[in-house]
Amino acid sequence: MANQASAKWTGKMSMSDSVQQAGQKIGQKGKGWLTSVATRWGALHLLMGFLLGRAVILQELSPFAVPFFAVMYFLKKNRLLLIMFSVITGSAMQSTGIAASNFTAMVFIVVMLSILERRKKSDLHYAPLLSFLAVLLASNTVDYFTGHLGLYTAFMNVVEAVLSLILAHIFVQAIPLLTKRRNANHLRTEEIICLIILLASVMTGTAGWIVQDVAVDNILARYLVLMFAAVGGGTVGAAVGVVTGLILSLANVQAVYQISLLAFSGLLAGLLREGNKLVIAVGLLMGSSILTLYVGEHREILQSTLETFIAVLLFLFTPRSVMNEIATFIPGTEENESSQQQYLRKVRDVTVDRIEQFSRLFTKLSDTFVNPHLVEEASEEMQVEAFLAEVTRNTCDRCWKREQCWSRNFEGTYEFMSDMVHVMKREGEVTVNDMPKEFLRKCVRQERVMQGMEREFVRWQNQLYLKQQIADSRRLVAEQLAGVSRVMHNFAGELQKEGIHLHLQEQQILQALEGMGLSVRDVDILNLEEGKVDIEIVQPYCQGRDECSKLISPLLTDILGEKITVKEKGCQAFADGSCKMCLGSAQEFELLTGVAGAAKGGQLLSGDCFKIMEFGPGKMALAMSDGMGNGERAYRESSSTLELLQQLLESGMEESLSIKSVNTVLSLRSPDEIFATVDLALIDLHNAKAKFIKTGSTPSFIKRGDQVIPISANNLPIGIIDDIDVDIVSQQLKPGDLLIMMTDGIYEAARTVENKTLWMKRKISELKTNDPQEVADCLLELVIRHHYGEIHDDMTVMVARVDRYMLPWATIPVPNAPHIDRPRYVS
């Protein structure tokens, strides 16, 4: 029997060699045809069914075939008969009893699933339970009719059913990996283990195939271990060796030593995965040889060595592309990380493309609103004709002299009426003195004509005003759409920015921190661009010693050559007692602010509102708003104005367009006369440049030593008219400057003073303190004392001092510190 099987296998080997040679000769077209045949005919599934049907463990149990069939019922139902035939064929090569049991179990599964499908309860999760029931009932039924049913056989049947239940759970995870196309870019650990168990189970079907005293299952086992050790390293290689050796030892109890042999060989080969394929093969050869020499006899040593050599040859002839493809699904490998990066890059590109589409859409809408061809304005002559037609319809059409004026003397009458229209457009009205003498002599309805022209002129002016309003609104909408388009375009550009891999820089920083005696678990660089550094570090809990601010931040400042500060820290943020900190670039300047205010009449609610906000990296905004009137209504208007302005600035919209958008919202929100002043100062903390936008607000002042610089702009408060011109005043601030912003309650306190700006400059220059809060308190107290303790209006003053940002701790010079090469970013 063994000789026949050996002869059959020899024939199959020669046939496969010829097929392989033929496949090498044909081109890409032939390879595509073979792939198509394997896919459409399911050659892989038929081979798996044949080998799993033939696989036997403990010399009498066949728990692999039925779970495989149950899972394939849901995955490849169109090939079910072929799969059943392949399983029965493989089972028949072992014994007719196993074939009968497997056939009966598969029929039972088909019947049960057909019943469940009729009730619409069929699901892949039923496969393990059905496998258990099918194997248990089929095995006991066959043993009963053959007369072999007894206590021992019944117990073994229960063991086989339990194994089928477990294998069905494993096959549910593993078989779809070989059947369906996965969208995920890596396999989970449990999926890898399930896949290894499936492959080892398939290899069990080759047990007993001997070619020149060489076991085929041992060759395939070593080859499998070698492949996974080469792509996954020592951990994966050892795990694959243990699982494969365990399953093969169940098929042949005398080969228990295969567990330790394959595990040790996989570990040793995986540790050498950094070398080339030959080095990895040598590692497997050494591992298998050591254990074979320890437990084997002379004949077994030669046989095992030959099997290992054949597995090594198969591995050496395996294309590198196949190994790279397998490595993309193994977590932790470079290929897997590259695959993840490609996947994320693809997702990012799709997102950027969609944002760019919306940006172009808003740009197109903006162009549509400002297109001059949308509304064709009538010429002045046509407007005059329409005006006169409406006037004559109400006056001349019922006059008894209409025939004489318009039919016999049309040109003269039209010229007289046109002259009066031009006079009315110029003067706003028309009188008898403005009428031509010839027209006065002939027209008998002079008063009615003048009244009709005045009525029509009012209506005409209203129409022109509405048209102008529509044009202004269209222009405002176009500007806002264009601003949204620019924001989305800039956001897409930020997403598109891509840096090179920063693994080297992370290792350099990690080594420098460890050189200081710090126990750092992980360093993750998100951005290393100058001025935009963003680094995340995880370390054990420091017991409140504040190592992130006292050691890590100064050390990174010395290494990177720019100020680094702790942006955020989570002390003992994780259950394992570790802390996560976020470090980034520090600004060159900082603001110290102080605010003082009082409501009219000493009330609790003031109509003045203020905000100090950060709307970008290193950008601060100081905003004040004074609502119309006093009390709750003024407070609602001023606070809603600043809230909306903050949202627009944080979204990335330009400051002038943000002010115009707020103005549009306030002017359209209510028909009442509602307006609010806005005093906005935008300060870049990297270079201390400031931009001032003032809409109806009082001047601001910059105190630089003994010098006081007023900042003013002539803009109307927002909400009064639909369109406002926003003037932006720029000013370079210096360290030590005091920026003083105030509402009209402070600025106009000296009502008897004619030049209030000069009066305020003198009062500010007389201040002896440089503390922002003290300056704000002094100015408020000055105004209240000026009115003898009475508060005639809402008053708010906000003061900010510009200082150079000083790190809380001095930098730590590190000898032989690594030089961090900043990568180049490409958009």
C-alpha positions in Angstrom: 0.0 0.0 0.0 2.8 2.4 0.9 4.6 1.5 -2.4 1.5 2.2 -4.4 1.0 5.5 -2.6 4.6 6.3 -3.2 4.3 5.5 -6.8 1.2 7.6 -7.2 2.9 10.5 -5.4 6.0 10.1 -7.6 3.7 10.4 -10.6 2.0 13.4 -9.1 5.4 15.0 -8.4 6.6 14.5 -12.0 3.3 15.9 -13.3 3.6 19.0 -11.0 7.2 19.5 -12.2 6.1 19.4 -15.8 3.2 21.8 -15.1 5.7 24.2 -13.3 8.1 24.1 -16.2 5.2 24.8 -18.6 4.1 27.6 -16.4 7.5 29.2 -16.5 7.5 29.1 -20.3 4.1 30.7 -20.8 3.8 34.4 -20.3 1.5 36.7 -18.3 -1.5 35.5 -20.3 -1.0 31.9 -19.3 -0.6 32.9 -15.6 -3.9 34.8 -15.8 -5.6 31.7 -17.3 -4.3 29.5 -14.5 -5.5 32.0 -11.9 -8.9 32.1 -13.6 -9.2 28.4 -13.6 -8.1 28.2 -9.9 -10.6 30.9 -9.0 -13.6 29.8 -11.1 -13.3 26.1 -10.6 -12.3 26.4 -6.9 -9.2 24.2 -7.3 -7.8 25.4 -4.0 -11.0 24.5 -2.2 -11.2 21.1 -3.8 -7.6 20.3 -2.8 -8.3 21.5 0.8 -11.5 19.3 0.9 -9.5 16.3 -0.3 -6.7 16.7 2.2 -9.0 17.5 5.1 -11.1 14.5 4.3 -8.0 12.3 4.3 -6.7 13.9 7.6 -6.9 11.6 10.6 -5.7 12.1 14.2 -5.3 9.6 17.0 -5.4 6.9 14.2 -9.2 6.9 14.0 -10.7 10.4 14.3 -11.5 12.6 11.3 -12.8 15.9 12.7 -11.6 18.2 9.9 -13.9 17.4 6.9 -17.3 18.1 8.3 -16.5 21.6 9.8 -14.9 22.5 6.5 -18.0 21.4 4.6 -20.3 23.3 7.0 -18.3 26.6 6.5 -18.0 26.2 2.8 -21.8 25.7 2.6 -22.1 29.5 3.4 -19.1 30.7 1.5 -19.1 28.7 -1.8 -22.6 27.1 -2.1 -22.4 27.0 -5.9 -19.5 24.5 -5.6 -21.0 22.4 -2.8 -21.3 19.1 -4.8 -17.7 19.3 -6.0 -16.5 20.0 -2.4 -18.5 17.1 -1.1 -17.1 14.8 -3.7 -13.5 15.9 -2.9 -14.1 15.3 0.8 -15.6 11.8 0.2 -12.7 10.9 -2.1 -10.1 11.9 0.5 -12.0 10.1 3.3 -12.3 6.9 1.2 -8.5 6.7 0.9 -8.4 6.2 4.7 -11.4 3.8 5.2 -15.0 3.3 4.1 -16.2 3.8 7.7 -14.7 7.4 7.8 -16.1 8.1 4.3 -19.6 6.8 5.4 -19.6 8.9 8.6 -18.5 12.1 6.8 -21.0 11.5 4.0 -23.9 11.0 6.5 -22.8 14.1 8.5 -22.7 16.3 5.4 -26.1 15.1 4.3 -27.4 16.0 7.8 -25.9 19.5 7.5 -27.5 20.1 4.1 -30.9 19.0 5.4 -30.7 21.1 8.6 -29.5 24.2 6.8 -32.2 23.8 4.2 -34.8 23.9 7.0 -33.2 26.9 8.6 -33.1 28.7 5.2 -36.8 28.2 4.8 -37.3 29.8 8.2 -34.8 32.5 7.3 -32.6 31.7 10.3 -29.6 30.4 8.4 -26.3 32.0 9.4 -22.6 31.2 9.5 -22.6 31.2 13.3 -24.7 28.0 13.2 -21.8 26.1 11.5 -20.0 25.0 14.8 -23.2 23.7 16.4 -24.4 21.9 13.3 -20.9 20.3 12.9 -21.1 19.0 16.5 -24.5 17.5 16.0 -23.8 16.1 12.6 -20.5 14.4 13.6 -22.0 13.0 16.8 -25.2 11.6 15.1 -23.4 10.3 12.0 -20.6 8.5 13.8 -23.0 6.8 16.3 -25.3 5.9 13.4 -22.6 4.3 11.3 -21.1 2.5 14.3 -24.6 1.2 15.2 -25.3 -0.3 11.8 -21.8 -1.8 11.5 -22.0 -3.3 14.9 -19.1 -1.4 16.4 -21.0 0.9 18.8 -19.9 0.5 22.4 -18.9 2.6 25.3 -15.4 3.3 24.0 -16.6 4.1 20.5 -19.3 6.3 21.8 -16.8 8.2 24.0 -14.5 8.7 21.0 -17.4 9.9 18.9 -18.1 12.6 21.5 -14.4 13.6 21.5 -14.6 13.8 17.6 -17.7 15.9 17.8 -16.2 18.3 20.3 -13.1 18.6 18.1 -15.4 19.4 15.2 -17.1 22.1 17.2 -13.7 23.7 18.0 -12.4 23.3 14.5 -15.6 24.8 13.0 -15.0 28.0 15.2 -11.5 28.1 13.9 -12.5 27.6 10.2 -15.1 30.3 10.5 -12.2 32.7 11.1 -9.6 31.2 8.8 -11.3 30.0 5.6 -12.7 33.5 4.7 -9.1 34.7 4.7 -8.5 32.4 1.7 -11.9 32.8 0.1 -12.9 36.4 0.3 -10.9 39.5 -0.7 -10.0 41.4 2.4 -10.2 45.2 2.7 -8.3 45.3 6.0 -4.6 45.8 5.7 -3.5 43.4 8.5 -4.6 40.2 10.3 -5.4 40.1 14.0 -3.4 37.7 16.1 -6.3 35.3 16.5 -6.8 35.3 12.8 -3.1 34.3 12.2 -3.4 31.5 14.7 -6.6 30.2 13.1 -5.0 30.4 9.7 -2.0 28.4 10.9 -4.3 25.7 12.4 -6.1 25.5 9.1 -2.9 25.1 7.1 -1.6 22.5 9.6 -4.8 20.6 9.4 -4.5 20.5 5.6 -1.0 19.3 5.9 -2.2 16.5 8.1 -3.9 15.1 5.1 -0.5 14.4 3.5 0.5 12.2 6.5 1.7 8.8 5.1 2.9 10.2 1.8 6.5 9.0 1.6 8.8 9.7 -1.3 12.2 7.9 -1.0 11.9 7.7 2.8 11.1 11.4 3.0 7.8 12.4 4.6 5.9 15.0 2.7 4.1 16.4 5.8 7.4 17.1 7.5 8.7 19.0 4.5 5.6 21.1 4.3 5.7 21.7 8.0 9.3 23.0 7.9 8.5 25.1 4.8 5.5 26.7 6.6 7.5 27.5 9.7 10.4 28.9 7.6 8.0 31.1 5.6 6.3 32.6 8.7 9.6 33.0 10.6 11.1 34.9 7.6 8.2 37.4 7.4 7.2 37.6 11.1 10.3 37.0 13.2 11.1 34.7 16.0 7.8 35.1 17.9 5.6 34.2 14.9 8.0 31.4 13.8 7.9 29.8 17.3 4.1 30.1 17.5 3.7 28.5 14.0 6.1 25.8 15.0 4.2 24.9 18.2 0.8 24.8 16.5 2.0 22.9 13.4 4.0 20.4 15.5 1.0 19.8 17.9 -1.4 19.0 15.0 1.1 16.8 13.2 1.9 14.9 16.5 -1.8 14.2 16.9 -1.8 12.5 13.4 1.3 10.5 14.4 1.8 10.0 18.1 5.4 8.9 17.6 6.3 12.4 16.2 5.7 14.3 19.5 9.2 15.7 19.4 8.1 17.6 16.2 6.6 20.2 18.5 9.9 21.2 20.1 11.8 20.8 16.9 9.6 23.1 14.8 9.2 25.6 17.6 12.9 25.9 18.3 13.7 25.9 14.6 11.1 28.6 13.9 12.5 30.7 16.8 16.1 30.5 15.6 15.1 31.2 12.0 13.0 34.2 13.0 15.8 35.7 15.0 17.9 35.8 11.8 15.2 37.4 9.7 17.2 40.6 9.3 19.6 38.7 7.1 19.0 37.3 3.6 17.0 34.1 2.8 20.1 31.9 3.0 20.8 33.1 6.6 17.2 32.4 7.6 17.5 28.9 6.1 20.7 28.2 8.0 18.9 29.2 11.2 16.2 26.6 10.6 18.7 24.0 9.6 20.7 24.5 12.8 17.6 24.4 15.0 16.3 21.2 13.5 19.7 19.6 13.4 20.4 20.2 17.1 17.1 18.7 18.3 17.3 15.8 15.8 20.8 14.9 17.1 19.5 15.0 20.6 16.4 12.7 20.2 16.9 10.8 17.0 18.8 7.7 15.7 21.2 7.6 12.8 18.5 6.8 10.2 16.1 9.5 11.6 18.9 12.1 11.6 19.6 11.5 7.9 15.9 11.5 7.1 15.2 14.7 9.1 18.2 16.5 7.6 17.0 15.6 4.1 13.5 16.8 4.8 14.9 20.1 6.1 17.1 20.5 3.0 14.1 20.0 0.7 12.1 22.6 2.7 15.0 25.0 2.5 15.2 24.5 -1.3 11.5 25.3 -1.6 12.0 28.4 0.5 15.0 29.6 -1.5 13.0 29.2 -4.8 10.0 31.0 -3.4 9.7 34.5 -5.0 10.4 37.4 -2.7 7.1 39.0 -3.8 5.1 36.1 -2.3 6.9 36.7 1.1 6.3 40.4 0.9 2.6 39.8 0.2 2.4 37.6 3.3 4.3 40.1 5.4 1.8 42.8 4.6 -0.8 41.0 6.7 1.5 40.3 9.7 1.4 43.1 12.4 4.7 44.6 13.3 6.5 44.0 10.0 7.8 46.8 7.8 5.7 45.6 4.9 2.6 45.8 7.1 3.5 49.3 8.3 4.1 50.3 4.7 0.8 48.8 3.7 -1.0 50.7 6.5 0.7 53.9 5.3 -0.4 53.3 1.8 -3.9 52.6 3.0 -4.0 55.8 5.1 -2.5 57.8 2.2 -5.2 56.5 0.0 -7.9 57.5 2.5 -6.2 60.9 2.9 -6.1 61.4 -0.9 -9.7 60.6 -1.2 -10.6 63.0 1.6 -8.4 65.7 0.1 -10.0 65.2 -3.3 -13.5 65.5 -1.9 -12.6 68.6 0.1 -11.1 70.1 -3.1 -14.3 69.3 -5.0 -16.3 71.2 -2.4 -13.8 74.0 -2.6 -14.2 74.3 -6.4 -18.0 74.1 -5.9 -18.0 77.1 -3.6 -15.7 78.9 -5.9 -18.0 78.3 -8.8 -21.0 79.4 -6.8 -19.1 82.5 -5.8 -18.3 83.3 -9.5 -22.0 82.7 -10.3 -23.2 85.3 -7.9 -20.8 87.9 -9.2 -21.4 87.1 -12.9 -22.4 90.3 -14.6 -24.4 88.4 -17.2 -26.8 87.0 -14.7 -28.9 90.2 -14.5 -29.0 92.4 -17.5 -29.4 96.0 -16.4 -31.7 98.0 -18.5 -30.2 101.0 -20.2 -31.1 104.6 -19.1 -33.1 105.2 -22.2 -35.2 102.1 -21.6 -35.7 103.1 -18.0 -37.0 106.5 -19.0 -39.3 104.9 -21.6 -40.7 102.6 -18.9 -41.1 105.5 -16.5 -43.0 107.7 -19.0 -45.1 104.8 -20.1 -46.3 104.3 -16.5 -46.9 108.1 -16.1 -48.9 108.5 -19.3 -51.0 105.4 -18.6 -52.4 107.1 -15.5 -52.6 110.7 -16.9 -52.6 111.0 -20.7 -54.6 107.9 -21.6 -57.8 109.5 -20.4 -57.1 113.0 -21.6 -59.2 114.4 -24.5 -56.0 116.0 -26.0 -54.1 112.7 -26.1 -54.4 112.4 -29.9 -53.1 115.9 -30.4 -50.1 115.5 -28.0 -48.9 112.0 -28.7 -50.1 111.1 -32.2 -49.5 114.4 -34.0 -46.5 115.6 -31.9 -45.0 112.5 -30.4 -41.3 113.6 -30.6 -41.9 117.0 -29.1 -44.1 115.6 -26.2 -41.6 112.8 -25.5 -38.8 115.3 -25.4 -40.7 117.6 -23.0 -41.5 114.6 -20.7 -37.9 113.3 -20.9 -36.5 116.7 -19.8 -38.8 116.7 -16.8 -37.6 113.2 -15.9 -34.0 114.2 -16.0 -34.8 117.3 -13.8 -36.6 115.1 -11.3 -33.7 112.7 -11.2 -31.3 115.6 -10.6 -33.4 117.7 -8.2 -35.6 115.0 -6.6 -38.8 116.8 -7.7 -40.3 118.8 -10.5 -42.3 122.0 -10.3 -44.2 124.2 -12.8 -41.1 126.3 -13.3 -39.2 123.2 -14.4 -41.7 122.4 -17.1 -41.0 123.6 -20.7 -43.1 126.6 -21.7 -44.4 124.8 -24.8 -45.5 121.9 -22.6 -47.3 124.3 -20.2 -49.1 125.9 -23.1 -50.4 122.7 -24.6 -50.9 120.4 -21.5 -54.3 120.8 -19.8 -53.4 118.3 -16.9 -50.3 119.8 -15.6 -51.0 119.2 -11.9 -52.0 115.6 -12.5 -48.8 115.0 -14.6 -46.6 116.4 -11.9 -48.3 114.2 -9.2 -48.1 111.1 -11.4 -44.4 111.8 -12.0 -43.7 112.2 -8.3 -45.6 109.0 -7.4 -43.8 107.0 -10.1 -40.5 108.6 -9.2 -40.9 107.3 -5.6 -41.8 103.8 -6.8 -38.9 104.0 -9.2 -36.5 104.9 -6.5 -37.7 102.1 -4.3 -37.1 99.6 -7.1 -33.6 100.9 -7.7 -33.0 100.6 -3.9 -34.2 97.0 -3.9 -32.1 96.2 -6.9 -29.1 97.7 -5.2 -29.9 95.7 -2.1 -30.1 92.5 -4.1 -26.8 93.3 -5.8 -25.1 94.0 -2.5 -26.5 90.8 -0.9 -25.3 88.8 -4.0 -21.9 90.3 -3.6 -21.7 89.6 0.1 -22.8 86.0 -0.5 -20.1 85.7 -3.2 -17.5 86.9 -0.8 -18.5 84.5 1.9 -18.6 81.6 -0.5 -15.2 82.5 -1.7 -13.9 82.7 1.9 -15.3 79.2 2.6 -13.7 78.0 -0.5 -10.3 79.3 0.6 -10.7 77.8 4.0 -11.4 74.4 2.5 -8.6 74.7 0.1 -6.1 75.6 2.9 -7.4 72.6 5.0 -6.9 70.3 2.0 -3.4 71.6 1.7 -2.7 70.8 5.4 -4.0 67.3 4.9 -2.0 66.8 1.8 1.3 67.7 3.6 3.3 64.5 4.0 6.6 64.0 5.8 9.0 61.2 5.5 9.2 58.4 8.1 10.6 59.7 11.4 11.7 56.4 12.9 15.3 57.5 13.0 14.6 60.8 14.8 12.4 58.9 17.3 15.2 56.5 18.1 17.7 59.4 18.5 15.4 61.2 20.9 14.7 58.0 22.8 18.4 57.3 23.2 19.0 60.8 24.4 16.3 60.6 27.0 17.5 57.2 28.2 21.0 58.6 28.4 19.7 61.1 31.0 18.5 58.1 33.1 14.8 58.5 32.1 12.7 55.4 31.6 10.8 56.2 28.4 8.4 53.7 26.9 7.6 55.3 23.6 8.4 58.3 21.5 6.0 59.3 18.7 6.9 62.3 16.4 3.8 63.7 14.7 5.5 66.8 13.3 9.1 68.0 13.3 8.7 71.1 11.2 10.4 74.1 12.7 7.9 76.1 14.7 5.3 73.3 14.5 7.0 70.5 16.5 4.5 68.0 17.9 5.9 65.0 19.9 4.1 62.5 22.1 6.0 60.7 24.8 4.9 57.9 27.1 6.8 57.1 30.3 6.1 55.5 33.7 4.4 57.6 36.4 7.0 59.9 37.9 5.3 60.2 41.4 4.6 63.9 40.8 8.2 65.0 40.1 7.0 66.8 36.9 9.8 65.2 34.8 8.1 66.3 31.6 8.5 70.0 32.4 11.8 69.8 34.4 13.8 67.3 32.3 12.2 66.2 29.0 11.2 69.7 27.8 14.6 71.3 28.5 16.4 68.3 27.0 14.4 68.5 23.7 14.9 72.2 23.6 18.7 71.6 23.6 18.5 68.8 21.1 16.1 70.4 18.6 17.6 73.9 18.9 14.2 75.7 19.5 12.0 76.3 22.5 10.0 73.2 23.4 7.3 73.3 26.0 4.7 70.9 27.4 1.4 71.5 25.7 -0.6 68.8 27.5 0.1 66.1 30.0 -1.9 63.3 31.5 -0.3 62.0 34.8 -1.0 58.3 35.2 -3.4 58.5 32.4 -3.4 54.7 31.7 -4.2 51.7 33.8 -0.7 50.4 33.7 0.6 53.5 35.6 2.1 55.3 32.6 1.8 59.0 31.6 1.4 60.5 28.2 2.6 64.0 27.4 2.4 66.2 24.3 5.3 68.6 23.7 5.4 71.2 21.0 7.1 74.4 19.8 6.8 77.3 22.2 6.1 80.8 20.9 8.6 83.6 21.1 6.2 85.9 23.0 3.4 85.7 25.5 0.6 87.9 26.7 -0.3 88.8 30.2 -3.8 90.2 30.4 -6.0 92.1 32.8 -9.7 93.1 32.5 -11.8 95.5 34.6 -15.4 96.6 34.0 -18.6 97.9 35.5 -22.2 98.0 34.4 -24.3 101.2 34.1 -25.8 102.2 37.4 -23.9 99.5 39.3 -26.0 96.7 37.8 -24.8 93.1 37.6 -25.2 92.7 33.8 -23.2 94.8 31.4 -23.8 95.3 27.7 -20.0 95.1 27.1 -18.4 91.7 26.4 -14.9 90.6 25.9 -13.0 87.5 24.8 -9.4 86.3 24.9 -9.1 83.4 22.4 -6.5 81.3 20.6 -7.5 80.6 17.1 -4.4 79.1 15.7 -0.9 77.9 16.6 0.7 80.8 18.3 -2.1 83.3 17.4 -4.1 85.2 20.0 -7.2 87.4 19.6 -8.4 90.0 22.0 -11.9 91.1 21.2 -14.4 93.5 22.8 -18.0 94.3 21.8 -20.4 97.0 23.0 -24.0 96.3 22.2 -26.6 99.0 21.6 -28.0 100.4 24.8 -27.5 98.7 28.2 -28.7 95.7 30.1 -29.7 92.2 29.0 -30.5 93.1 25.3 -27.2 94.8 24.8 -25.4 91.9 26.5 -27.1 89.4 24.2 -26.1 91.3 21.1 -22.5 91.8 22.1 -22.0 88.3 23.4 -23.6 86.6 20.3 -21.4 88.9 18.1 -18.2 87.7 19.8 -19.3 84.0 19.8 -20.0 84.1 16.1 -16.7 85.9 15.5 -14.8 83.3 17.5 -16.3 80.4 15.5 -15.4 82.1 12.2 -11.8 82.8 13.3 -11.3 79.3 14.7 -12.6 77.8 11.4 -9.7 79.6 9.5 -11.7 82.3 7.8 -9.9 85.6 7.1 -10.5 88.3 9.8 -11.9 90.9 7.4 -14.3 88.4 5.9 -15.3 87.2 9.4 -16.2 90.7 10.4 -18.3 91.1 7.2 -20.0 87.8 7.8 -21.0 88.9 11.4 -22.2 92.2 10.0 -24.4 90.3 7.4 -25.9 88.1 10.1 -26.7 91.0 12.4 -28.2 93.1 9.6 -30.4 90.2 8.3 -31.3 88.6 11.6 -33.8 91.3 12.8 -35.7 94.2 11.2 -35.0 96.3 14.3 -32.1 98.7 14.5 -29.6 96.4 16.2 -25.9 97.0 16.0 -22.8 96.4 18.0 -19.2 97.6 18.0 -16.3 95.3 17.6 -12.8 96.0 18.7 -10.5 93.2 17.5 -6.7 92.8 18.0 -5.0 89.8 16.4 -1.5 89.1 17.7 1.0 86.6 16.3 3.0 85.4 19.3 5.9 84.2 17.0 6.8 87.7 15.8 4.6 90.0 17.9 2.9 91.5 14.8 -0.6 92.8 15.6 -3.6 93.6 13.4 -6.4 95.8 14.6 -9.9 95.9 13.2 -12.3 98.4 14.6 -16.0 98.7 13.6 -17.5 101.7 15.4 -15.2 101.2 18.4 -13.1 103.6 20.3 -9.3 104.0 19.7 -6.9 101.6 21.4 -3.6 102.7 22.8 -0.1 101.2 22.9 2.0 102.3 25.9 5.7 101.9 25.1 7.7 103.4 27.9 6.7 107.1 28.1 5.3 107.0 24.6 1.6 106.4 24.0 0.5 105.4 20.4 -3.2 105.6 19.5 -4.7 103.0 17.1 -7.9 104.1 15.4 -9.9 103.3 12.3 -13.0 104.8 10.8 -15.5 102.0 10.4 -19.2 101.9 11.1 -20.6 99.5 13.8 -21.6 96.2 12.4 -25.3 95.6 11.8 -26.2 99.1 10.6 -25.7 98.7 6.9 -25.4 95.6 4.8 -22.0 96.4 3.4 -19.1 97.7 5.4 -15.5 98.5 4.4 -13.1 96.8 6.9 -9.9 98.7 7.4 -7.0 96.7 9.0 -4.3 98.6 10.9 -1.1 96.7 11.4 1.4 97.5 14.2 4.7 95.8 15.3 4.7 95.3 19.0 7.8 95.0 21.2 8.5 93.3 24.5 7.1 95.4 27.4 4.4 97.1 25.3 1.0 97.6 27.0 -2.0 97.2 24.7 -5.0 99.0 26.1 -8.5 98.4 24.6 -11.6 100.1 26.0 -15.3 100.8 25.3 -16.9 104.2 24.9 -17.8 104.2 28.6 -14.2 104.7 29.4 -13.0 106.7 26.4 -15.8 109.3 26.5 -15.9 109.7 30.3 -14.4 113.2 30.0 -17.5 114.7 28.3 -16.3 118.3 28.8 -13.0 117.5 27.1 -12.9 118.3 23.4 -9.9 116.2 22.4 -10.6 112.9 24.2 -7.7 111.0 22.5 -5.2 113.5 23.8 -6.8 113.4 27.3 -6.6 109.6 27.4 -3.0 109.5 26.2 -2.1 111.9 29.0 -3.8 109.7 31.6 -2.2 106.6 30.3 1.3 108.1 30.3 0.8 109.1 33.9 0.4 105.5 35.0 3.2 104.3 37.2 2.5 100.6 37.0 3.2 98.1 34.2 1.0 95.3 35.5 -1.9 94.7 33.1 -4.5 94.1 35.8 -3.4 97.1 37.9 -3.5 99.3 34.7 -7.1 98.2 34.0 -8.2 98.8 37.6 -6.5 102.3 37.6 -8.2 103.4 34.4 -11.6 102.2 35.6 -11.2 103.9 39.0 -10.0 107.0 37.2 -13.2 107.3 35.2 -15.5 106.5 38.2 -13.8 109.1 40.3 -14.1 111.6 37.4 -17.9 111.2 37.7 -17.8 111.4 41.5 -18.7 107.7 42.0 -21.5 107.5 39.4 -21.5 105.0 36.5 -23.2 106.6 33.6 -22.5 103.9 31.0 -21.2 100.3 30.7 -17.4 100.4 31.1 -14.9 97.8 30.1 -11.1 98.1 29.7 -8.8 95.2 28.7 -5.0 95.5 29.0 -2.4 93.0 27.6 1.4 93.2 28.1 3.7 91.6 25.5 6.6 89.7 27.1 9.2 87.4 25.7 8.3 83.8 26.5 10.8 82.3 29.0 10.9 78.6 29.5 10.2 77.7 33.2 13.4 75.6 33.3 16.8 76.2 31.8 17.9 73.9 29.0 20.1 70.9 29.8 23.3 70.6 27.8 23.8 67.0 26.8 27.3 65.9 25.8 27.5 64.2 22.5 23.8 64.9 21.9 22.5 63.6 18.6 21.8 66.1 15.8 18.2 65.8 14.8 17.9 66.2 11.0 14.5 67.7 10.2 12.8 66.1 7.3 11.7 68.0 4.3 7.9 68.2 3.8 6.4 68.0 0.4 2.8 69.0 -0.4 
